[in-house]
């Protein structure tokens, strides 16, 4: 019996791998055995059901204080007609989503842009707010009160007080860990110049959400310069937070796609096998009960493969 088969058999018997065993999987190249184990675990937890959420995206602001080298969402003030969506625009967009059968309003926004841009500070002041998160709180409340859509927030890093404030208006929140590797924050790496991508800060946000008993979504981004071992370390960091608080409802594995007009526009993208390997490892590390998601729009035409690798959402 190989060291990997021992890990697979233990996982199928209900024992998630200890960190030392999990890290050994970084050397596993037997994609067939990985997929077989992951698929069996998923079937044991979710059967043949694959879920999705009917949601409308609400980009409350595209201003951001971070400068991730692969991002096309964040924009400079000069490229935007207004720093923030108006409250009536937010409600109108949510209403359009409701009319199309959406059940959830996904608030997307840059990270605390008022800490970087005077434009953001002026825009907030004109609306009577001191911070983006205060405006987000009221925008989420307005969406629920006017449309009944459930607000799900991706507001970036949060203090304990900010978690408690937003919990009043949002039944769930999320932040992508992306990677627990501090190496990716070094000069020349994709998170350099983005203080909020410090994995220590993001993991503390996840803990703050756990202390506030907030159902939470997180995940990792693959293909931005990390190693397979670093991916496992990132997944283990997420697992450790969930073992402490039990509030993580879903783990997303997202594959990097190179985009024009970014510093990483010529960076190589991870292949399908790399994505399947990571999904299968995630399923093995978290077991049959955790919801594992992969965005099918980032792997067009490959949904059956993603499902075979152990996703259920």
N, C-alpha and C positions, 0 to 999 in steps of 0.2 A: 504494500500500500504506500503510495507516495504521500509526502507531507501535505500536499494539497488535497488529496482525496480524504485524508483524515479530517481536514478542516471542513470539507463539503459534507461529509457524513455527520459530523457533529452539528453543523448548522441545520441539516435536515432533521436531526433528532431534537431540535429546539434549543441548542446552545450557540448563541452568537459568539463569534471568535473573540478571544481575548486580544488586547492590543498587540502583543508579541506575535500571535498567529496571524492577525489581520495584516500586519506589516509584511509577513512572508508572501502574501498574495501579490505584492508588487513584482515578484519574479515569475508569477504564473503566466505562461504563454498558451496554456491549453484552453482556448476560447470556448471550445465545444463543451468541456466539462463545466466551466464557469456558467455558461448559459443554461445548461441542463439543471444545475443546482438552483440558479436564480429563478428560473421558470417554475420549478417545483415549489419553491418557497412562496412565490407569488400566488400560485394556484391554491396553496394551503391557506393563505390569508384572505384572498379576494376572489377565488374561483375564476370564472371567465368574465367577470365584470371589469370594464375599463371605463373610468369616469372622466368627465370634463366639466368645466364651469362655464355657464353662460354669463359673460361679463362684458361690461363696457369700460374702456380705458379712459380715464380722466386725467390728462396731463396738466395738473394744477399750475405748475411752473416748470419751464425748461432751463431756468438758471440753476447753476450748481457751483459750489466752491471747489469741487474736485476737478482734476484734469486727467481722467482715465484715458489711456492711449488708444482705446478701441471703441469709445462711446460716440454715438451719433445723436443721442437724446439731448444731452446738454448743449446749450447754445449761448453765445455771448449776447449781452443786452442789445447790441446794434442789429442783431439778426431777428429780433423779436419786436412785434408791434406793441406788446404790453408785457410787463414782467410777470403778471399773474392773470389767470382767467378770472373774469368777474363772476360773482356769486350766481347771477342769473344765467350766465353761460354754463356754469357747472351744472345747475339744475336742469337746464334745457338739454344738455348732452345726456345727462342721466335719464331724462324722460324719453329721449330717442332710444336709448338702450332698453328701457322698460317696454317700449312699444314693439321692439324686435325680440322680446322674450327673454331679455337678460334678467338675472336674479342678483347680480353682484356688481358693484361699482368699484373698479380697481383704481385707486388714486396713485398715480405715478408723479414723482417730482424730484427735482434736484436736491442736493444735500445742503441745507441751511445757507442759501445763497446770500442772505443778508450779512453774513460774516465776510463776504468778499466784495459784493457789489453795492454801491450807493443806490443804483437803480432799484434794487430789491428793497432796500431800506425805505426809499421814498415811496415805492408802490405800496408797501405795507402800511406806512404811516398815513397815506391818503385814504386807506380803507379803515383806519383806526386800530391797526395791529402792530405789535412790537416784534413778532416773529412769524415765520412761515408756519410753524406748527400750530400756533394759535389760530391762524386763518384756516389751516387744514381741519382743525377741530370743528369750526363752525360750518365749513363747506360740507363736511361729512354729515353733520347733523341735518343740514338743509336737504341733502340728497335723500336721506332716510325719511325725513318728515314729509317731503313732497312726492317721493316716488316709491318708497318702500324698498328700494334696492339696498342690499347690505353693503356697507362700506368696508372694503379691505384696503389697508394702507401699506405702502412701501415708502415710509418717510425717511429712511436712512438711520443713522445712529441716534440712539435715544438714551437720555438719563432715566433714572427711576421715576422722577417726578413727571417727566414727559410721557412715559409709558402710562402712568396712572391717569394723566389728563386725557390722553387719546383713547384709553380703554372705555371711557364713558360713551363714546360715539362709534366705536368700531368693534365688531365682534371678532375680528381676526386681523393680524398684521404680519409683516414679513420683512426680512432683509437677507439678501444673499451673502453668505460668508465669502463666497468666491474662492478664497484660499486661506488656509491658516499659515501659509509660508510668508514670514517677514521678508524673505529674500526678494519677493516680487515687488517690495516697496523700495528697493535700493535703486540708486541712480542707473538709468538705462533700462529699467524694468517697467512693466506696464502700469504699476500703481505708484510710481515715483511722482511726488507732487500732489498726492491725494491723501490728505491726513485721515480721512474717514475710512480708507481702505486698510488701515492698520488692523491686522486680525485681532489684536487684543481689544481694540475698541469695539469691533463688531461682535466679538464673543461676549463682551460685557453687555452690549445691547440685548443679546439673546438671553442672558441671565436676568437682566432687568425685566424683560418681558415675562420670564418664568416667575419671577417674584410677584409680578402683578397678575399672574394667572391668565395670560393672554394666549389664546390659541395662535400658533406661530408657524410660518413657512420659511424655510431657508434652503440653502443648497450651495453647490460649487459650480464654478465656471472652468471648463477644461480647455486646454490648448493655448494658454497664454504664457507658456514658458515653464510651467510646473512639471515635476516628474510624477511618475505613477505613485511613488512612495509618498510624495507630498499630497497627492489626492487622497490617499488612504489616511494620512495624518489629519487632513481637513475633515474627512468624514468621521473619524474618531473623535475629533474635537466637538463636532455637532452631537454625536452620540453621547458624549460625556455630559454635555449641558442637558440633554433630554433625560438622561438617567437621574440627574439631580432634581429636575423640575417637572418632567413629564408633559410639557406643553407643546412640543413640536409635533405638528399634525402632518407635515409633508416635507420631503427632501427632494429638491429639484437638481437634476444633472443637466447643465446647459452647455452646449458646445459653442466655442468661439467661432464666429464668422467674420472674415475680413470685410471691412466696409470702406468705401471711398471717403476721401477727405478726413481720414484719421491717421495717426502716426503708425498704426499697425495695418495699414491698407495692403501691404505686401507680405504680411506675416502668413506663414503656412497654417492652414486649418486642420484640425484633427480629423482623421479619417473615420469612416463608419465603425471599423473594428475597434478603434480607440474609444469611441462612444459606447459601444456595446460592452466592452471590457469594464468600463467604469460603472455603467448601470448595473451589471451583474455583481460587481464587487460591493456596490452600495446596498443591493438587496441582501447579499450574504451578511454584510456587517450589521444591518438593521433588522433582519429577520422578516417573517411573513406579515407582521402587523403594521409596519410603517408604510404610509403612502409614498411611493416613489414616482416622480414625474419626469418626463422628458418633453421638451417643446417640439412637436412634430413639424412645425413650420421651419425649423432650423435643420431638419433632415428630411427634405421633401421626398416622398415616394418610399420612405423607409419605415413607415409605421409598423408593419408586421414584424420587422426586425427589432424595433424598440420594445414591442410587447414581448417578444421572445426573450429579451434580455432581462425581464423581470419587472417592468413598469406596470402600474395599475391605473395611471391617471395621465 
